[in-house]
Amino acid sequence: MADYTLSILTPSVNNLSARVLVRAAGLDFEEVDVWGRKDEPEFVRKDPAQLTPLLEEAGLPTGSLWESCAIMQYLCNKHGLDRLYPTDPAARAVVDSAMFYLTGTFYPLVARATYPTLGFPQYAGEVATSGADDDLKAQAQRDAEAALEQPLDAFHSFFLGDNRFVGGGAPSIADIRWAVTLEFLRAIDYDLPEWAGEYMNAVEEALGAAYSEPAADVRGYIASVRAPAA
Ligand SMILES: N[C@@H](CCC(=O)N[C@@H](CS)C(=O)NCC(=O)O)C(=O)O
């Protein structure tokens, strides 16, 4: 049995973050695709949030852990992956800030803007899951897409600044989290600024197959939803 078991959904960028990390770190892991199985009692017991990625490892007090950034932080802490998650408190604070900004502010906008096209269920409490009519739902999607520009600018000017990556000259776990998330904007033909395309390429180039191999699942899924119906 592998040291780590990662329960995943292959088209998901939340999952892609952890999938890239375990590969970049060279860890002993197995992946279990839980598509259509998140309602099963055995899974709910381990993951009452019913959100993936989910990491299972005997050393965890609860046996399992969800939230992509928490999983990456834990694995970096456990294996001393300082190059991906700096130990200097100030440098680490910037990486943490970039990740929390993504999950707390940027990702909800990305989900609102892209999930209708991707065919993913939206989160409870969103306009898309309410009784609102289709016009209002479409408006919420357009509003979210328009709102992406500000956090993108903030990420560029503040977290990247003159550096290639949030971590400076080499990618950190914050770069993994940001780069994979930007993949979804390709589903909606979002007019990504030039710097963002260059940034995604730089992260992928630096991480090589650890990034490209699992990213192919997300890219394949996006291509499938964009393909004209036969
Ligand atoms: N903030 C969480 C988000 C996790 C999340 O939303 N996971 C989605 C996949 S993208 C999920 O499992 N959704 C349940 C479903 O699709 O039924 C993280 O970063 O891990």
PDBQT file of the ligand as one rigid body, heavy atoms in Angstrom, charges set to zero:
ROOT
HETATM    1  N1  LIG A 301     -11.410  24.685  -1.211  1.00  0.00    +0.000 N 
HETATM    2  C1  LIG A 301     -11.436  23.294  -1.590  1.00  0.00    +0.000 C 
HETATM    3  C2  LIG A 301     -12.427  23.095  -2.696  1.00  0.00    +0.000 C 
HETATM    4  C3  LIG A 301     -12.677  21.628  -2.943  1.00  0.00    +0.000 C 
HETATM    5  C4  LIG A 301     -13.774  21.404  -3.974  1.00  0.00    +0.000 C 
HETATM    6  O1  LIG A 301     -14.630  22.267  -4.217  1.00  0.00    +0.000 OA
HETATM    7  N2  LIG A 301     -13.728  20.211  -4.573  1.00  0.00    +0.000 N 
HETATM    8  C5  LIG A 301     -14.709  19.871  -5.570  1.00  0.00    +0.000 C 
HETATM    9  C6  LIG A 301     -14.039  19.404  -6.823  1.00  0.00    +0.000 C 
HETATM   10  S1  LIG A 301     -13.515  20.782  -7.724  1.00  0.00    +0.000 SA
HETATM   11  C7  LIG A 301     -15.574  18.768  -5.107  1.00  0.00    +0.000 C 
HETATM   12  O2  LIG A 301     -15.089  17.781  -4.597  1.00  0.00    +0.000 OA
HETATM   13  N3  LIG A 301     -16.874  18.975  -5.319  1.00  0.00    +0.000 N 
HETATM   14  C8  LIG A 301     -17.865  18.040  -5.007  1.00  0.00    +0.000 C 
HETATM   15  C9  LIG A 301     -18.643  17.607  -6.183  1.00  0.00    +0.000 C 
HETATM   16  O3  LIG A 301     -18.243  17.926  -7.317  1.00  0.00    +0.000 OA
HETATM   17  O4  LIG A 301     -19.624  16.916  -5.982  1.00  0.00    +0.000 OA
HETATM   18  C10 LIG A 301     -10.016  22.856  -1.991  1.00  0.00    +0.000 C 
HETATM   19  O5  LIG A 301      -9.232  23.709  -2.406  1.00  0.00    +0.000 OA
HETATM   20  O6  LIG A 301      -9.700  21.665  -1.866  1.00  0.00    +0.000 OA
ENDROOT
TORSDOF 0
